Amino acid sequence: MSHPIRSILVGALALVATAALQTTAFCQTELPDNYKWLEDVHGKRAMDWVNEHNAASAQILESDPRFAKLQAEALKVAESPDRLPMPDIHGNTIYNFWQDASHVRGILRRTTVSDYLTKKPHWKTILDIDALGKKDHKSWVSSGNVALEPENRLTLVGLSEGGEDALTYREFDLKSGNFVKNGFVIPKSKMTVSWLDKDHLLVAKDWGRGTMTTSGYPYVVKIWTRGTALNSAREVYRGAKTDVGVNPSVMHDGQGHRLALISRGRTFF
């Protein structure tokens, strides 16, 4: 006669094994994407869906008696002209990205360290995103900058149209406050970019058919040389379509050493 506890354990293990096999088989079967239409972020069907759900959420939130007071307090803090301008320190220069009622999309501005420490710093605007959007007839949103270390004079300005994930990068001279003539310009794509040196970039982007993962991110990294066509960039690493994504980065230390890295995300975990 078999031991009752042993029988229970054997039965439980059999159930776990069966469930694991069923899960594996399920995961290996690609299910149809019934919500692919949501990827058309400006499409009528997608926007109708968003507006419907936003309205339902707003009705619940705004019916709460605490909502109006909390909203007013949050806006007062977020829009306060006295809030701390977060410093981005480049030697003796402080850079800050600032948004207010007059600069909805924001301005990149600078001052000196000594001036920053005063009660009312004198800021000089370097780049006005609102003005750039009007000039380009684009709904530009700033997506941060990728500066060339250690000088931090040249930077790649990231611009997103309407806040989407795909970016456009343009080379910008922080000292002159101008985009670099015939400088690096990378058209819209989901991408990651890093400076290898002044004349070379590591770029992971949509290089065309078969270069984006199933989850929608690049997995091919290329080196692009200044003064050459983007499509002539040389491939240096290729992941797999089943990866989450592949990203280049470059690390620097105080002695001028440089380390180029490529990270490959095979899963989300």
RARAHU-V273440 format. One record per pair of residues at least 24 apart in sequence whose C-alpha atoms are under 7 Angstrom apart, sorted by sequence separation. I is the first residue (numbers start at 1). GAP is how many residues later the second one is. D is the distance in Angstrom with one decimal. If there is no record, write none. Layout:
# RARAHU-V273440
I,GAP,D ; I,GAP,D
This chain:
# RARAHU-V273440
105,24,5.7 ; 106,24,6.7 ; 166,24,4.2 ; 200,24,5.5 ; 201,24,6.7 ; 243,24,6.2 ; 244,24,6.5 ; 105,25,5.4 ; 165,25,6.1 ; 200,25,4.7 ; 239,25,6.9 ; 104,26,6.9 ; 199,26,5.8 ; 200,26,6.1 ; 219,26,5.2 ; 220,26,6.9 ; 103,27,6.6 ; 190,27,6.4 ; 191,27,6.5 ; 199,27,4.9 ; 214,27,5.9 ; 217,27,6.7 ; 218,27,5.6 ; 219,27,4.6 ; 213,28,4.2 ; 214,28,5.9 ; 217,28,5.2 ; 218,28,6.2 ; 212,29,6.4 ; 213,29,5.8 ; 215,29,6.0 ; 213,30,6.0 ; 213,31,6.3 ; 213,32,6.4 ; 105,36,6.1 ; 184,42,6.9 ; 204,43,6.3 ; 204,44,6.9 ; 202,46,6.3 ; 148,47,6.0 ; 146,48,7.0 ; 127,50,6.7 ; 126,51,5.0 ; 194,54,6.5 ; 196,54,6.6 ; 192,55,5.9 ; 193,55,6.8 ; 194,55,5.5 ; 195,55,6.9 ; 192,56,6.7 ; 194,56,6.3 ; 90,62,6.7
